[in-house]
Amino acid sequence: MPNNPQLPSPASEILDYLARQPRAQDTIDGIRWWVLDSCIRNWAPKIARTVAELVERGFLEEKRSADGKTFYRVSADYLSSLSQQSALNCDPDDNE
């Protein structure tokens, strides 16, 4: 029996799904579909919490629309910090 803890991602997700449903089989397109579905289900509960933290830490800004929905966008401060970093890292001789 193969035992390799260093399998590339998403190997563990594929093996976990098939081990829980040993009679399952699928095509590559089918496997792609349920691996993505599994990832979405695993990440969904964390999204709101992570967005709130990004707002709190100044990476994102929130804006309420007239209908009460909240929209999020990258903050000007964060974009400014990115442009400053890229300006520091734009020496064409660094790649040689």
BELQUIFEN-V379411 format. One record per pair of residues at least 12 apart in sequence whose ideal C-beta (glycine too) atoms are under 6 Angstrom apart, sorted by the first residue. I is the first residue (numbers start at 1). J is the second residue. If there is no record, write none. Layout:
i->I j->J
i->I j->J
This chain:
i->10 j->35
i->13 j->35
i->13 j->38
i->51 j->72
i->58 j->75
i->58 j->77
i->59 j->78
i->60 j->72
i->60 j->75
i->61 j->73
i->61 j->75
